[in-house]
Amino acid sequence: MGPLIDLLATIVTVLGLLAALGYGGYLFMVSSVAAKRPGAAHVARDARKRVPAAAGLAAVALVAMLLTGGGPPLEVIGLLVGGGAGLMSLHRLQRERRRLADPAVP
């Protein structure tokens, strides 16, 4: 049972970390492209304001990955924290994409 929990926790935390890094990368990409386009400075500013939250989610996912190296109780905590960080990153990424596609959506 121990190796199974370890494998599951590792997979979930790696996916959570990838989602958090993807969200941060998307924000950097949007910021970079918007900075080069005339009239899109407000989009670049808005994307840069969201980067600290993306970095925080990536840090939480990294800490969760470190937790999976402990015993089964720490692995379960790491699984929950890493999965939560990944889900939150995906939600924020989808919301950001939807907001940029339709500026009327808050």
VOBA-1610 file (N, C-alpha, C; in pm, whole numbers, padded with zeros to 5 digits, always signed):
BEGIN
Met+00082-00119+00000Met+00000+00000+00000Met+00087+00125+00000Gly+00202+00122+00066Gly+00291+00237+00073Gly+00343+00282-00063Pro+00397+00189-00145Pro+00447+00231-00276Pro+00336+00284-00368Leu+00215+00232-00353Leu+00104+00279-00435Leu+00069+00424-00401Ile+00064+00455-00272Ile+00036+00592-00229Ile+00148+00684-00275Asp+00273+00636-00264Asp+00387+00716-00307Asp+00378+00746-00456Leu+00347+00648-00537Leu+00336+00668-00681Leu+00222+00764-00714Leu+00108+00744-00653Leu-00007+00830-00679Leu+00022+00974-00636Ala+00080+00992-00518Ala+00111+01126-00469Ala+00213+01194-00560Thr+00311+01120-00606Thr+00413+01178-00694Thr+00353+01221-00826Ile+00268+01138-00884Ile+00205+01172-01011Ile+00117+01296-00997Val+00037+01300-00892Val-00053+01413-00872Val+00025+01542-00848Thr+00129+01536-00768Thr+00205+01658-00740Thr+00284+01705-00863Val+00335+01612-00943Val+00405+01652-01066Val+00306+01720-01161Leu+00186+01663-01174Leu+00085+01726-01260Leu+00043+01862-01205Gly+00032+01874-01074Gly-00001+02003-01014Gly+00107+02106-01040Leu+00233+02064-01029Leu+00344+02156-01055Leu+00346+02198-01202Leu+00321+02103-01292Leu+00316+02137-01435Leu+00202+02235-01465Ala+00088+02216-01401Ala-00024+02308-01422Ala+00011+02448-01371Ala+00074+02456-01255Ala+00111+02586-01199Ala+00216+02654-01287Leu+00313+02579-01336Leu+00414+02637-01425Leu+00353+02677-01558Gly+00256+02600-01605Gly+00186+02636-01729Gly+00110+02766-01715Tyr+00046+02786-01602Tyr-00027+02911-01578Tyr+00069+03029-01575Gly+00180+03014-01506Gly+00279+03121-01502Gly+00338+03148-01640Gly+00367+03043-01714Gly+00419+03060-01849Gly+00321+03130-01941Tyr+00194+03097-01925Tyr+00090+03162-02005Tyr+00085+03312-01974Leu+00094+03345-01846Leu+00092+03487-01809Leu+00213+03561-01864Phe+00330+03498-01859Phe+00449+03562-01915Phe+00435+03578-02066Met+00378+03478-02133Met+00359+03486-02277Met+00262+03600-02312Val+00151+03608-02241Val+00053+03715-02266Val+00117+03851-02241Ser+00192+03862-02133Ser+00257+03988-02100Ser+00356+04029-02209Ser+00433+03934-02258Ser+00533+03962-02360Ser+00468+04006-02491Val+00366+03934-02533Val+00299+03967-02659Val+00225+04100-02647Ala+00159+04122-02535Ala+00083+04246-02518Ala+00175+04367-02509Ala+00294+04351-02456Ala+00388+04463-02447Ala+00435+04508-02585Lys+00435+04417-02681Lys+00482+04450-02815Lys+00373+04510-02903Arg+00248+04495-02862Arg+00138+04545-02945Arg+00096+04683-02899Pro+00075+04773-02991Pro+00029+04906-02951Pro-00115+04899-02898Gly-00141+04968-02790Gly-00274+04972-02733Gly-00307+04857-02640Ala-00212+04769-02615Ala-00239+04653-02529Ala-00158+04660-02400Ala-00115+04777-02363Ala-00034+04791-02241Ala-00114+04753-02117His-00245+04778-02120His-00327+04742-02004His-00335+04591-01985Val-00330+04515-02093Val-00331+04368-02083Val-00200+04320-02024Ala-00089+04378-02068Ala+00042+04340-02013Ala+00051+04373-01865Arg+00000+04490-01826Arg-00001+04528-01685Arg-00084+04431-01602Asp-00200+04396-01655Asp-00288+04304-01583Asp-00224+04166-01569Ala-00159+04119-01673Ala-00093+03988-01667Ala+00022+03990-01566Arg+00097+04100-01563Arg+00207+04109-01467Arg+00158+04113-01323Lys+00038+04169-01301Lys-00018+04171-01166Lys-00055+04031-01118Arg-00081+03941-01210Arg-00121+03805-01173Arg-00004+03708-01158Val+00113+03750-01199Val+00232+03663-01192Val+00267+03621-01049Pro+00260+03709-00948Pro+00293+03663-00812Pro+00201+03551-00762Ala+00074+03555-00800Ala-00017+03447-00761Ala+00024+03316-00829Ala+00064+03324-00955Ala+00109+03204-01026Ala+00237+03150-00964Ala+00328+03239-00925Ala+00451+03195-00860Ala+00422+03131-00725Gly+00325+03186-00652Gly+00286+03127-00525Gly+00228+02988-00542Leu+00145+02970-00645Leu+00090+02837-00671Leu+00200+02738-00708Ala+00297+02783-00787Ala+00408+02695-00822Ala+00491+02659-00699Ala+00511+02755-00608Ala+00586+02727-00486Ala+00510+02627-00397Val+00379+02644-00388Val+00299+02549-00309Val+00308+02410-00370Ala+00301+02400-00502Ala+00311+02269-00567Ala+00449+02208-00547Leu+00553+02291-00546Leu+00688+02241-00522Leu+00703+02189-00379Val+00647+02261-00283Val+00650+02215-00143Val+00573+02083-00131Ala+00461+02073-00202Ala+00384+01948-00199Ala+00466+01833-00256Met+00543+01861-00359Met+00628+01756-00415Met+00735+01712-00314Leu+00788+01808-00240Leu+00886+01773-00137Leu+00822+01691-00026Leu+00696+01717+00003Leu+00627+01641+00108Leu+00608+01495+00070Thr+00601+01466-00059Thr+00578+01327-00100Thr+00698+01238-00074Gly+00809+01294-00034Gly+00926+01214-00003Gly+00923+01156+00138Gly+00825+01197+00221Gly+00816+01148+00358Gly+00737+01019+00367Gly+00687+00991+00484Gly+00608+00871+00505Gly+00467+00888+00449Pro+00384+00784+00465Pro+00247+00788+00410Pro+00163+00908+00456Pro+00170+00952+00583Pro+00089+01070+00618Pro+00132+01195+00541Leu+00263+01215+00525Leu+00311+01330+00450Leu+00280+01317+00301Glu+00281+01194+00252Glu+00247+01173+00111Glu+00102+01210+00084Val+00013+01175+00176Val-00128+01209+00159Val-00146+01360+00164Ile-00077+01426+00256Ile-00084+01573+00264Ile-00028+01634+00136Gly+00083+01584+00088Gly+00142+01632-00037Gly+00050+01611-00155Leu-00017+01497-00157Leu-00112+01467-00264Leu-00226+01569-00264Leu-00281+01597-00148Leu-00392+01692-00137Leu-00348+01834-00172Val-00233+01874-00120Val-00185+02010-00146Val-00145+02027-00293Gly-00074+01930-00347Gly-00034+01937-00488Gly-00151+01931-00583Gly-00248+01845-00552Gly-00368+01839-00635Gly-00448+01967-00627Gly-00457+02025-00507Gly-00529+02151-00492Gly-00461+02265-00567Ala-00329+02270-00561Ala-00256+02375-00633Ala-00275+02359-00784Gly-00273+02236-00830Gly-00293+02210-00973Gly-00433+02247-01019Leu-00532+02210-00940Leu-00670+02243-00977Leu-00693+02394-00975Met-00637+02460-00876Met-00652+02605-00868Met-00581+02673-00986Ser-00465+02623-01024Ser-00393+02678-01138Ser-00472+02660-01267Leu-00528+02542-01285Leu-00609+02518-01405Leu-00731+02609-01409His-00795+02627-01295His-00912+02714-01290His-00874+02857-01324Arg-00765+02905-01267Arg-00723+03043-01294Arg-00678+03060-01439Leu-00614+02958-01496Leu-00573+02964-01636Leu-00695+02971-01727Gln-00794+02888-01702Gln-00915+02889-01783Gln-00988+03022-01770Arg-00995+03075-01648Arg-01061+03203-01626Arg-00987+03315-01700Glu-00854+03311-01697Glu-00775+03413-01766Glu-00795+03404-01917Arg-00795+03285-01971Arg-00816+03268-02116Arg-00955+03315-02156Arg-01055+03282-02075Arg-01191+03324-02104Arg-01204+03476-02097Arg-01138+03537-01999Arg-01143+03682-01982Arg-01076+03753-02099Leu-00964+03699-02147Leu-00896+03763-02259Leu-00971+03743-02390Ala-01044+03632-02403Ala-01121+03608-02523Ala-01244+03698-02530Asp-01303+03728-02413Asp-01420+03814-02407Asp-01399+03916-02295Pro-01353+04035-02328Pro-01320+04134-02224Pro-01438+04175-02136Ala-01562+04147-02178Ala-01677+04185-02097Ala-01693+04093-01975Val-01630+03976-01977Val-01639+03882-01865Val-01542+03926-01756Pro-01587+03938-01630Pro-01496+03981-01522Pro-01397+03874-01482
//
